[in-house]
């Protein structure tokens, strides 16, 4: 089980993980004040990369959903692809097969990634996600809302920009 410490700072709820021994969290992030604590769910996944595990942390309010997803595949599978190939292969999954409105290369420290803005296939929602290749793990984090404007708010900007990998996962190959 996880233990969390919550503090209020500039109207935002800062979520800092404190894990029990043997169960460390791989990241920290700042949630908007109106959001509940992240809820964790672990699911098996089958993607272009084969079988793996998807660990998903979700928080939402009536207007937005914020999430962090960790994809965990065999290190041998991840090692067989370049960072660019992994980013291209996962693009449809990250954008939920929706219409990409914009995309650009990004980084998190020394890790390569892509930032996507997209319209959900149902046409009623918009998404803003970053996807990071932090070998041997893959991370996706961002928000979904009913309008593109709702994804440009200061609280969503803070959420996306505050994502940090924990120390043991921030080193190359770590």
QUITA-V242428 format. One record per pair of residues at least 4 apart in sequence whose ideal C-beta (glycine too) atoms are under 8 Angstrom apart, sorted by the first residue. I is the first residue (numbers start at 1). J is the second residue. If there is no record, write none. Layout:
# QUITA-V242428
((I/J) (I/J))
This chain:
# QUITA-V242428
((1/20) (1/23) (2/17) (2/18) (2/19) (2/20) (2/23) (2/25) (2/40) (3/18) (3/19) (3/20) (4/15) (4/16) (4/17) (4/18) (4/37) (5/16) (5/18) (6/13) (6/14) (6/15) (6/37) (7/13) (7/14) (7/16) (8/12) (8/13) (8/14) (8/33) (9/14) (11/33) (12/30) (12/31) (12/32) (12/33) (12/155) (12/158) (13/30) (13/31) (13/32) (13/33) (13/35) (14/30) (14/31) (15/28) (15/29) (15/30) (15/31) (15/37) (15/38) (16/28) (17/24) (17/25) (17/27) (17/28) (17/166) (19/23) (19/24) (19/25) (24/166) (24/168) (25/166) (26/70) (26/137) (26/139) (26/165) (26/166) (26/168) (26/169) (27/68) (27/70) (27/139) (27/141) (27/163) (27/164) (27/165) (27/166) (27/169) (28/162) (28/163) (28/164) (28/166) (29/38) (29/68) (29/141) (29/159) (29/162) (29/163) (29/164) (30/158) (30/159) (30/162) (31/35) (31/37) (31/38) (31/59) (31/66) (31/159) (32/61) (32/64) (32/66) (32/155) (32/156) (32/158) (32/159) (33/155) (34/61) (34/155) (35/59) (35/60) (35/61) (35/64) (35/66) (36/59) (36/60) (36/61) (37/59) (38/57) (38/58) (38/59) (38/68) (39/57) (39/58) (39/59) (40/55) (40/56) (40/57) (41/55) (41/56) (41/57) (41/58) (42/53) (42/54) (42/55) (42/56) (43/53) (43/54) (43/55) (43/56) (44/51) (44/52) (44/53) (44/54) (45/51) (45/52) (45/53) (45/54) (45/71) (46/50) (46/51) (46/52) (47/52) (47/71) (47/90) (47/93) (48/89) (48/90) (49/71) (49/73) (49/77) (49/78) (49/81) (49/86) (49/89) (49/90) (50/73) (50/74) (50/77) (51/73) (52/71) (52/72) (52/73) (52/74) (52/77) (53/71) (53/72) (53/73) (54/69) (54/70) (54/71) (54/72) (55/69) (55/70) (55/72) (56/67) (56/68) (56/69) (56/70) (57/67) (57/68) (57/69) (58/65) (58/66) (58/67) (59/65) (59/66) (59/67) (60/64) (60/65) (60/66) (63/145) (63/146) (63/150) (64/143) (64/144) (64/145) (64/150) (64/151) (64/156) (65/143) (65/144) (65/145) (66/142) (66/143) (66/156) (66/159) (67/140) (67/141) (67/142) (67/143) (67/144) (68/139) (68/140) (68/141) (68/163) (69/139) (69/140) (69/141) (70/137) (70/138) (70/139) (71/90) (71/137) (71/138) (71/139) (71/140) (72/136) (72/137) (73/77) (73/78) (73/136) (73/138) (74/78) (75/79) (75/135) (75/136) (76/80) (77/81) (78/86) (78/135) (78/136) (78/138) (79/135) (79/136) (81/85) (81/86) (81/89) (82/86) (83/87) (83/112) (83/133) (84/88) (84/112) (85/89) (86/90) (86/133) (86/138) (87/91) (87/112) (87/113) (87/114) (87/131) (87/133) (90/94) (90/131) (90/138) (91/95) (91/100) (91/103) (91/114) (91/116) (92/97) (93/97) (94/114) (94/116) (94/129) (94/131) (94/140) (95/100) (95/116) (95/118) (95/127) (95/129) (96/118) (96/120) (96/121) (96/127) (97/121) (98/118) (98/119) (98/120) (98/121) (98/127) (99/118) (99/119) (99/121) (100/116) (100/117) (100/118) (101/117) (101/118) (101/119) (101/126) (101/148) (102/116) (102/117) (103/114) (103/115) (103/116) (103/117) (104/114) (104/115) (105/112) (105/113) (105/114) (105/115) (106/113) (106/114) (106/115) (106/130) (106/132) (107/111) (107/112) (107/113) (108/113) (108/130) (108/132) (108/134) (108/139) (108/163) (108/164) (108/165) (109/165) (109/170) (110/172) (111/132) (111/133) (111/134) (111/165) (112/132) (112/133) (113/130) (113/131) (113/132) (113/133) (114/130) (114/131) (115/128) (115/129) (115/130) (115/131) (116/127) (116/128) (116/129) (116/130) (116/131) (116/142) (117/126) (117/127) (117/128) (117/148) (117/151) (118/126) (118/127) (118/129) (119/123) (119/125) (119/126) (119/127) (119/148) (120/124) (120/125) (120/126) (120/127) (120/144) (124/146) (125/144) (125/145) (125/146) (126/144) (126/145) (126/146) (126/147) (126/148) (126/150) (126/151) (127/142) (127/143) (127/144) (127/151) (128/142) (128/143) (128/151) (128/156) (128/160) (129/140) (129/141) (129/142) (129/143) (130/139) (130/140) (130/141) (130/142) (130/160) (130/163) (131/138) (131/139) (131/140) (132/138) (132/139) (132/140) (132/141) (133/138) (134/138) (134/139) (134/165) (134/169) (134/170) (134/174) (135/172) (135/173) (136/173) (137/169) (139/163) (139/165) (141/160) (141/163) (142/159) (142/160) (143/151) (143/156) (143/159) (143/160) (145/150) (145/151) (145/156) (146/150) (147/151) (148/152) (149/153) (150/156) (151/156) (152/156) (152/157) (153/157) (154/158) (155/159) (156/160) (157/161) (158/162) (159/163) (164/170) (165/169) (165/170) (166/170) (167/171) (168/174) (169/174) (170/174))
